[in-house]
């Protein structure tokens, strides 16, 4: 003979409660998936109400149930992005200008602070390394374009911040020169790392460029 506990677990009321709980869980999972796929702007309110229906075993009627409305507010997310680094060859005494794009893939305005590092293992030191904003995106340093980083630094410099709205980007150039011979020899190389760090949430991204000395 079924126990009282068995009767409670299989009663129409218990089944309705389980169905409603599953419906609410599914609704919240779909809401979370939507937020992860395309984050809306910070501060956006998202309301979600789960609905479900089932056939009541006792009455045979179609029963509709609805959960309470759940409201969430999208939090600000800072995401600095940089296009990948590159490897180039240059003769002794030649200059270089290596292009990057700094972007904001987050959902809130952000300031990305920049710095430039010379990585360990280099066999020559670049002359006058800088990061310049490439205002017209032509890949070369033009008169009047601002220098954002002047020289090698070990940490992000608050004075180098680039303000970006969500979805915006700017073109950057890592520039410098290979020392003239005998300061640089064929086969030697130097690697420069461009770093970008968001000012509030300290989200970090970097790109590494390598210059190899050739004839």
Helices and strands as residue ranges (DSSP letters): H 4-10, H 12-37, E 45-48, E 51-55, E 62-66, E 70-73, E 80-82, E 87-91, E 95-104, E 110-118, E 127-133, E 147-150, G 158-160, E 162-164, E 169-177, E 189-198, E 204-214
